[in-house]
Amino acid sequence: MAKRTVRQDYVDQMIEVIADRHEPHVTQAKALAYRVRRLAHRLETEIKRELAPHGIKLWELELLACLIRTEPKHRLSAGALMTQLQLTSGAVTNRVARLERNGWVSRDVDPDDRRSVLVELTPAGERRALEVFGVKTDSECELLSALSPAAQRRLNDDLRTALVALDGSG
């Protein structure tokens, strides 16, 4: 049976240098952490590049997507956006204000809790997001096409397990 040749990447080269200083499980964890960060950075950079000609930033699309997923009113509290987007309250406030200036969201005081702000997707915001969702999806599929669908499922399941353990969610 022929042995499959595995191509090496930058992380392999880096790990070779430090492998003799760490136990194998530590070396594997470091390699995985580097690869996850590099892949996340590459995905974000490429998707931003693909969205730029369409006049929308990735963070704008992600915030609009949070609201679109909220049925039926497309409305969330600023606190829920903070949690879903993993941002500070100040960052959510600034981002919502910018999207409000674009006419893509509106905000109002929560009638059930006057201390809370509700952010609602406007029809213009929904149209804008739907116009460019396909660009982001196409970029994601292309960037991950080196992995078979089965490999993507396995990796997705493994990363979910790690995130659930870190987040304590699930």
C-alpha positions as CSV (number, residue, x, y, z in Angstrom):
1,M,0.0,0.0,0.0
2,A,1.4,3.4,-1.0
3,K,2.0,5.9,1.7
4,R,0.2,9.2,1.2
5,T,2.4,12.3,1.1
6,V,1.1,15.1,3.3
7,R,2.1,18.5,2.2
8,Q,3.6,20.7,4.9
9,D,2.6,24.2,5.7
10,Y,4.2,27.1,7.7
11,V,2.8,25.6,11.0
12,D,4.6,22.3,10.4
13,Q,7.9,24.2,9.9
14,M,7.4,26.2,13.0
15,I,6.4,23.1,15.1
16,E,9.5,21.2,13.9
17,V,11.6,23.9,15.6
18,I,9.8,23.6,18.9
19,A,8.8,19.9,19.0
20,D,11.8,18.7,21.0
21,R,10.9,21.2,23.8
22,H,7.3,19.9,24.4
23,E,5.4,16.7,24.9
24,P,3.6,15.5,21.7
25,H,0.2,16.5,23.0
26,V,1.4,20.0,23.7
27,T,2.9,20.2,20.2
28,Q,-0.4,19.0,18.7
29,A,-2.4,21.6,20.7
30,K,0.0,24.4,19.6
31,A,-0.2,23.4,16.0
32,L,-4.0,23.2,16.0
33,A,-4.2,26.6,17.8
34,Y,-1.9,28.2,15.1
35,R,-3.9,26.6,12.3
36,V,-7.3,27.7,13.7
37,R,-6.0,31.3,14.1
38,R,-4.4,31.3,10.6
39,L,-7.5,29.9,9.0
40,A,-9.8,32.4,10.8
41,H,-7.6,35.3,9.8
42,R,-7.5,34.1,6.2
43,L,-11.3,33.6,6.0
44,E,-11.9,37.0,7.5
45,T,-9.4,38.7,5.2
46,E,-10.7,37.1,2.0
47,I,-14.4,37.6,2.9
48,K,-13.8,41.3,3.6
49,R,-12.0,41.6,0.3
50,E,-14.9,40.0,-1.6
51,L,-17.5,42.2,0.2
52,A,-15.6,45.5,-0.3
53,P,-16.8,46.0,-4.0
54,H,-20.4,45.6,-2.7
55,G,-20.0,48.5,-0.3
56,I,-20.5,46.5,2.9
57,K,-18.2,45.5,5.7
58,L,-18.1,42.0,7.3
59,W,-19.1,43.3,10.7
60,E,-22.1,45.1,9.2
61,L,-23.3,42.0,7.5
62,E,-22.8,39.9,10.6
63,L,-24.9,42.3,12.7
64,L,-27.6,42.4,10.1
65,A,-27.5,38.6,9.9
66,C,-28.1,38.4,13.7
67,L,-31.3,40.4,13.2
68,I,-32.5,38.5,10.2
69,R,-32.3,35.2,12.1
70,T,-34.6,36.6,14.8
71,E,-38.1,35.7,13.7
72,P,-40.6,37.1,13.2
73,K,-39.8,40.7,14.1
74,H,-36.0,40.8,13.3
75,R,-35.4,42.6,16.6
76,L,-32.9,41.9,19.4
77,S,-31.8,43.8,22.5
78,A,-28.4,45.4,22.5
79,G,-27.4,42.9,25.2
80,A,-28.4,40.0,23.0
81,L,-26.3,41.5,20.1
82,M,-23.4,41.9,22.5
83,T,-23.6,38.2,23.4
84,Q,-24.1,36.9,19.9
85,L,-21.4,39.1,18.3
86,Q,-19.0,38.7,21.3
87,L,-18.6,42.5,21.6
88,T,-18.5,45.0,24.4
89,S,-21.6,47.2,25.0
90,G,-19.7,50.2,23.6
91,A,-18.8,48.4,20.4
92,V,-22.4,47.4,19.9
93,T,-23.6,50.9,20.5
94,N,-21.1,52.3,18.0
95,R,-21.9,49.7,15.4
96,V,-25.7,50.0,15.8
97,A,-25.4,53.8,15.5
98,R,-23.5,53.5,12.2
99,L,-26.0,51.0,10.8
100,E,-28.8,53.3,11.9
101,R,-27.2,56.2,10.0
102,N,-27.3,53.9,6.9
103,G,-31.0,53.3,7.5
104,W,-30.4,49.6,8.0
105,V,-31.5,49.4,11.6
106,S,-33.6,51.4,14.1
107,R,-33.4,51.4,17.8
108,D,-36.0,52.0,20.5
109,V,-36.4,51.7,24.2
110,D,-37.8,48.3,25.2
111,P,-41.4,48.9,26.4
112,D,-41.0,46.0,28.8
113,D,-37.7,47.2,30.3
114,R,-37.0,50.9,29.9
115,R,-33.3,50.3,30.7
116,S,-32.9,48.1,27.6
117,V,-32.6,49.2,23.9
118,L,-34.1,47.1,21.1
119,V,-32.4,47.1,17.7
120,E,-34.7,46.3,14.8
121,L,-33.8,45.5,11.2
122,T,-35.4,47.9,8.7
123,P,-36.7,46.8,5.3
124,A,-33.7,48.6,3.7
125,G,-31.3,46.7,6.0
126,E,-32.9,43.3,5.2
127,R,-32.7,44.1,1.4
128,R,-29.1,45.1,1.8
129,A,-28.1,42.0,3.7
130,L,-29.9,39.7,1.3
131,E,-28.2,41.3,-1.7
132,V,-24.8,40.3,-0.4
133,F,-25.2,37.1,1.7
134,G,-24.4,35.1,-1.4
135,V,-21.1,36.7,-1.8
136,K,-20.1,35.7,1.7
137,T,-21.4,32.2,1.3
138,D,-19.6,31.7,-2.0
139,S,-16.4,32.9,-0.4
140,E,-16.7,30.6,2.5
141,C,-17.4,27.6,0.3
142,E,-14.5,28.4,-2.0
143,L,-12.1,29.0,0.8
144,L,-13.0,25.7,2.5
145,S,-13.2,23.6,-0.7
146,A,-9.9,21.9,0.0
147,L,-11.8,19.9,2.6
148,S,-14.4,17.3,1.5
149,P,-17.9,17.7,2.8
150,A,-17.2,14.8,5.2
151,A,-14.0,16.4,6.5
152,Q,-15.9,19.7,6.9
153,R,-18.6,17.9,9.0
154,R,-15.9,16.2,11.2
155,L,-14.0,19.4,11.7
156,N,-17.3,21.3,12.4
157,D,-18.3,18.7,15.0
158,D,-14.8,18.8,16.7
159,L,-14.7,22.6,16.8
160,R,-18.3,22.7,18.2
161,T,-17.1,20.3,21.0
162,A,-14.2,22.6,21.8
163,L,-16.4,25.7,21.8
164,V,-19.1,24.2,23.9
165,A,-16.5,23.2,26.5
166,L,-15.0,26.8,26.4
167,D,-18.4,28.6,26.4
168,G,-20.2,26.2,28.8
169,S,-23.1,26.4,26.4
170,G,-25.1,23.7,24.8
